[in-house]
Amino acid sequence: RRLYAYVTSLYGLVMLSVGVGMVMGSLLREAYDSLFPAKLLLPSNVTLWNDATRTAISIALVGGVLWWWHWHRVSRADSESVLRRVYLYLFAILGGALTTVISLSILLYNVLQWFIGDPEAATASAHFRSFPGVIAALTVGAGVWGYHWAIVRQEANIAPEGLAAARRVYRYIMAALGLSTLSTGLVILFSVVIGLLVPEAEAREKLLVDSDSWRNPLTLAITLMVVGVPLWRFYWFGVQQEAKTGGAEERVALSRRVFIYLVFSIAVLVTLGNLSALLFMLLRDLLEGQLSAQVLQDTKWSIGMLLMAGTISVYYWLVLQEDRRATPIPEEAPALVSRVRKVVIALGPEAARPFVRQLESRLGTPIRWWRRLDSEAGTPPVTEEELSA
């Protein structure tokens, strides 16, 4: 039942987001066309209320009903579910943030492409005609992101430690998104620089023929870095500051360890894979007697991936070492001894009950009382020194 509720909620949320985005995109596109009319050879009879708009409204209504019922009714009192957290963090928050980052990157790329890149359209109105749809996607993504993060904060306020844990998971998710965007931009930037610096005749001739071929890749690299660097820096250095002030508890948190080990493992695998590919191509050309500067042009993507992943793996290896030095080694032996529970049973007559209570206070552990039924049993004469001993 729980799996059905969250899968249907996710499906309804996607339908609602797509439908609202399509309707908003149609409205913005109509406004854009009225402000910047395109020169058409034939008159257009397309109106705002068309089949696409009706389909978008239908998708939004059906998806909205599905999402509202299963999210606000069926799973309303299920705040402790693991599936609910998977739905919130992995799909709703990360999906909304990813949509926002991609839309923002497209907007910035189109702007930079018009000024420093090589745009395909001859006029600004034609070049920026995709803006209405991108702005609609940006608005919907930001709405989904903000709404579900507010839900996480509201539910985390139930427990004092819940909000800190939720904020920690959220920050590492956003740091991972920023690092992915930044890494992609660095790879493209390295490949563009290597492609421009290759001192090989064929490459120089290609640049002379098509001198602007590097502009759009460079624009894309700048766009991804402009979006990724602030996103990663804000959230990553925020959790780093929390780790310094929070002590060992913050450094050994599960979300932090998962993030650091996952990033480090992926970076190491990417480094080894591209280093193998680079060495293979170098040795192949060397053994065949064809080693030249062209090999740099052929391996520029592998070199870019190697430089990016190598830098990230070294950095997060240093972070791992810092966490290990700042985390004290747990003393396992005393902890195991302290967990041993002793059961003490006293067998005696009713007159011995005060003596057992004194013994109980000295031991610091409760004593089970079994009363002897024979009346001849007496209380042992014990002094204070003997009781302490």
C-alpha positions in Angstrom: 0.0 0.0 0.0 2.8 2.4 0.9 4.7 1.7 -2.3 1.5 2.2 -4.3 0.8 5.5 -2.6 4.2 7.1 -3.3 4.6 5.7 -6.8 1.2 7.1 -7.7 2.0 10.4 -5.9 5.2 10.7 -8.0 3.4 9.9 -11.2 0.7 12.4 -10.4 3.3 15.0 -9.5 5.1 14.5 -12.9 1.8 14.9 -14.8 0.9 18.0 -12.8 4.3 19.6 -13.4 4.3 18.8 -17.1 0.8 20.0 -17.6 1.3 23.3 -15.7 4.6 23.8 -17.5 3.0 23.4 -20.9 0.1 25.8 -20.1 2.6 28.4 -18.7 4.8 27.9 -21.7 1.9 28.5 -24.1 0.9 31.7 -22.2 4.5 33.0 -22.2 5.0 32.1 -25.8 1.9 34.0 -26.8 3.1 37.0 -24.8 6.5 36.7 -26.4 5.1 36.5 -29.9 2.9 39.6 -29.3 6.0 41.5 -28.1 8.4 40.2 -30.8 6.3 39.1 -33.8 8.0 36.8 -36.2 7.9 37.5 -39.9 5.8 34.7 -41.5 5.3 34.1 -45.2 1.8 32.8 -44.6 -0.7 34.1 -42.0 -1.0 31.9 -38.9 -4.4 30.8 -37.5 -3.0 29.3 -34.4 -4.7 30.6 -31.2 -4.0 30.1 -27.5 -7.0 27.8 -27.0 -5.8 24.9 -29.2 -5.4 21.1 -28.9 -2.0 21.5 -27.2 -3.4 23.8 -24.5 -6.5 21.5 -23.9 -4.2 18.5 -23.7 -1.9 20.3 -21.2 -4.8 21.3 -19.0 -6.2 17.8 -19.0 -2.8 16.4 -18.0 -2.5 18.9 -15.2 -6.0 18.2 -13.9 -5.7 14.4 -13.9 -2.1 14.5 -12.5 -3.2 17.1 -9.9 -6.1 15.0 -8.6 -3.9 11.9 -8.5 -1.1 13.7 -6.6 -3.4 15.6 -4.2 -5.3 12.5 -3.2 -2.4 10.1 -2.7 0.0 12.7 -1.2 -2.4 14.7 1.1 -4.9 11.9 1.9 -3.5 8.4 1.6 0.1 9.1 2.9 -0.7 12.1 5.1 0.2 10.5 8.4 3.2 8.5 7.2 6.0 10.9 8.1 8.3 8.1 9.5 8.3 6.0 6.3 11.6 5.3 4.4 9.7 5.4 1.1 8.5 8.9 1.9 12.0 10.1 2.4 13.1 8.5 -0.9 10.2 10.2 -2.6 11.0 13.6 -1.0 14.8 13.6 -1.4 15.6 11.5 -4.4 12.7 12.4 -6.7 10.8 15.5 -5.6 13.6 17.7 -4.2 16.4 16.4 -6.5 14.1 16.4 -9.5 12.9 20.0 -8.9 16.5 21.2 -8.3 17.8 19.4 -11.4 15.0 21.0 -13.5 15.8 24.4 -12.1 19.6 24.1 -12.7 19.1 22.8 -16.3 16.6 25.5 -17.1 18.9 28.2 -15.6 21.8 26.8 -17.5 19.9 27.0 -20.8 18.9 30.6 -20.2 22.4 31.6 -19.3 23.9 29.7 -22.3 21.5 31.4 -24.8 22.5 34.8 -23.4 26.2 34.1 -23.5 25.9 32.4 -26.9 24.3 35.6 -28.3 27.2 37.8 -27.0 30.3 35.6 -27.2 29.3 32.4 -28.9 28.2 31.6 -32.5 24.4 31.7 -32.6 22.5 30.1 -35.5 19.7 32.7 -35.6 20.3 36.0 -37.3 18.0 38.0 -35.1 17.6 38.3 -31.3 13.9 37.6 -31.4 14.5 34.3 -33.2 17.4 33.3 -31.0 15.6 33.8 -27.7 12.3 32.3 -28.9 12.9 29.3 -26.6 12.9 31.5 -23.5 9.1 31.1 -22.7 9.3 27.3 -22.5 12.6 27.4 -20.5 11.2 30.0 -18.1 8.1 27.9 -17.6 10.2 24.8 -16.8 12.3 26.9 -14.4 9.3 28.2 -12.6 7.7 24.7 -12.2 11.0 23.1 -11.1 11.6 25.9 -8.5 8.1 25.4 -7.2 8.4 21.7 -6.8 11.8 22.1 -5.2 10.7 24.8 -2.7 7.4 23.1 -1.8 8.9 19.7 -0.9 11.8 21.3 1.0 9.2 23.2 3.0 7.4 19.8 3.7 10.7 18.3 4.8 11.3 21.2 7.2 7.8 21.0 8.6 8.0 17.3 9.2 11.5 17.5 10.7 10.3 20.0 13.3 8.5 17.1 15.1 11.8 15.8 16.5 14.6 18.2 17.6 17.3 16.2 15.7 15.1 15.7 12.7 15.6 19.2 11.2 19.4 19.0 11.5 19.4 15.6 9.8 17.0 16.8 7.0 19.1 19.9 6.4 22.3 17.8 6.3 20.9 15.4 3.7 19.5 18.3 1.7 22.8 20.2 1.6 24.8 17.1 0.5 22.2 16.5 -2.3 22.6 20.1 -3.5 26.4 19.9 -3.2 26.4 16.8 -5.4 24.3 18.5 -8.0 26.6 21.5 -8.0 29.7 19.3 -8.2 28.3 17.4 -11.2 27.5 20.7 -13.0 31.0 22.1 -12.2 32.7 18.9 -13.3 31.0 18.8 -16.6 32.0 22.4 -17.3 35.6 21.7 -16.4 35.8 18.7 -18.7 34.5 20.8 -21.6 36.8 23.7 -20.8 39.9 21.5 -20.7 39.0 19.9 -24.0 38.5 23.3 -25.7 41.8 24.6 -24.4 43.6 21.5 -25.5 42.0 21.6 -28.9 43.1 25.2 -29.3 46.7 24.6 -28.1 47.5 21.5 -30.3 50.5 22.5 -32.4 49.6 20.2 -35.3 49.2 21.3 -38.9 45.9 19.5 -39.5 44.3 21.0 -36.4 45.6 24.5 -37.3 44.1 24.2 -40.8 40.8 23.1 -39.3 40.8 26.1 -37.0 41.6 28.4 -39.9 38.7 27.0 -41.9 36.2 27.0 -39.0 37.7 29.6 -36.6 34.5 29.9 -34.5 34.0 26.2 -33.8 35.3 26.6 -30.3 33.0 29.4 -29.3 29.9 27.4 -28.4 31.7 24.7 -26.4 33.5 27.5 -24.5 30.2 29.2 -23.9 28.7 26.0 -22.6 31.7 25.4 -20.3 31.4 28.9 -18.9 27.7 28.5 -18.4 28.1 25.2 -16.4 30.8 26.7 -14.3 29.0 29.9 -13.5 26.0 27.8 -12.4 27.9 24.9 -10.7 30.6 26.8 -8.8 28.3 28.9 -6.6 25.9 26.0 -6.1 28.6 23.6 -5.0 30.6 26.3 -3.0 27.5 27.5 -1.0 26.3 24.0 0.1 29.7 22.3 0.4 31.4 24.9 2.4 28.3 25.2 4.5 28.5 21.6 5.5 32.3 21.9 6.0 31.6 24.7 8.4 29.0 22.6 10.2 31.6 19.8 10.4 34.1 22.1 12.1 31.7 23.4 14.6 29.7 20.2 15.1 32.6 18.0 16.0 32.9 14.3 15.5 29.1 13.7 15.4 28.8 15.8 12.2 31.8 14.2 10.6 30.6 10.6 11.1 27.0 11.4 9.9 25.8 8.8 7.4 24.8 11.4 4.8 28.4 12.9 4.9 30.1 9.6 4.7 27.9 8.4 1.8 28.5 11.7 -0.1 32.3 11.8 0.4 32.9 8.1 -0.3 30.6 8.1 -3.3 32.2 11.2 -4.9 35.7 9.8 -4.1 34.9 6.4 -5.6 33.4 7.8 -8.8 36.3 10.2 -9.2 38.9 7.4 -8.8 37.1 5.1 -11.3 36.9 7.9 -13.8 40.6 8.7 -13.3 41.7 5.1 -13.8 39.4 4.6 -16.8 40.6 7.7 -18.7 44.2 7.1 -17.7 44.0 3.6 -19.2 42.4 5.0 -22.4 45.1 7.7 -22.6 48.0 5.2 -22.1 46.5 2.8 -24.6 46.3 5.5 -27.4 49.8 6.8 -26.6 51.4 3.3 -26.6 49.4 2.3 -29.8 50.7 5.3 -31.8 54.2 4.8 -30.3 54.4 1.2 -31.3 53.0 1.9 -34.7 55.5 4.7 -35.3 52.7 7.3 -35.7 53.1 9.2 -32.5 52.5 12.9 -33.1 50.8 15.9 -31.6 47.5 14.7 -33.2 47.3 12.2 -30.3 46.5 15.2 -28.0 43.6 16.1 -30.3 42.3 12.6 -30.2 42.6 12.2 -26.4 41.5 15.7 -25.4 38.3 14.4 -23.8 40.2 11.7 -21.9 42.7 14.3 -20.7 39.9 16.6 -19.6 38.2 13.8 -17.7 41.5 12.8 -16.2 42.4 16.3 -15.0 38.9 16.9 -13.6 38.5 13.5 -11.8 42.1 13.5 -10.6 41.6 16.9 -8.9 38.4 15.9 -7.3 39.7 12.6 -6.1 42.8 14.2 -4.5 40.6 16.9 -2.8 38.1 14.5 -1.3 40.9 12.2 -0.2 42.3 15.1 1.8 38.8 15.7 3.2 38.6 12.0 4.2 42.0 12.2 6.0 40.8 15.4 7.8 37.7 13.7 9.0 39.6 10.7 10.2 42.1 12.8 12.2 39.2 14.8 13.7 37.2 11.8 14.7 38.4 10.0 17.9 38.9 6.3 17.9 36.1 4.7 19.9 37.1 2.6 22.9 35.3 -0.6 22.2 36.4 -2.7 25.3 34.9 -0.5 28.0 31.8 -0.1 26.0 31.4 -3.8 25.7 31.9 -4.3 29.5 29.4 -1.6 30.3 26.8 -3.3 28.3 27.0 -6.5 30.5 23.8 -6.7 32.7 24.2 -8.6 35.9 21.2 -10.2 37.5 21.5 -10.5 41.4 19.0 -12.6 43.4 18.8 -12.4 47.2 17.3 -15.3 49.1 16.4 -14.6 52.7 13.7 -14.2 55.3 11.6 -11.1 55.7 13.9 -9.8 58.5 16.8 -9.6 56.0 15.0 -7.1 53.7 16.7 -4.0 55.2 20.1 -5.7 54.7 19.3 -6.4 51.0 18.3 -2.8 50.4 21.6 -1.6 51.8 23.4 -4.1 49.6 21.4 -2.9 46.6 22.4 0.7 47.2 26.1 -0.3 47.5 26.0 -2.3 44.2 24.0 0.3 42.2 21.8 -2.3 40.6 18.4 -3.7 41.5 18.3 -7.0 43.4 15.5 -9.5 43.0 14.0 -10.6 46.3 13.1 -14.2 47.0 11.7 -14.7 50.4 12.5 -17.8 52.3 9.5 -19.6 53.8 11.3 -21.4 56.7 11.0 -19.3 59.8 14.3 -20.5 61.3 16.4 -18.5 58.9 18.0 -15.4 60.4 19.7 -12.2 59.3 23.5 -12.4 59.0 25.3 -9.9 61.3 27.4 -7.7 58.9 29.2 -4.5 59.8 29.6 -1.5 57.5 33.1 -2.4 56.7 32.2 -5.9 55.8 29.3 -4.7 53.7 31.6 -2.3 51.7 34.1 -5.1 51.2 
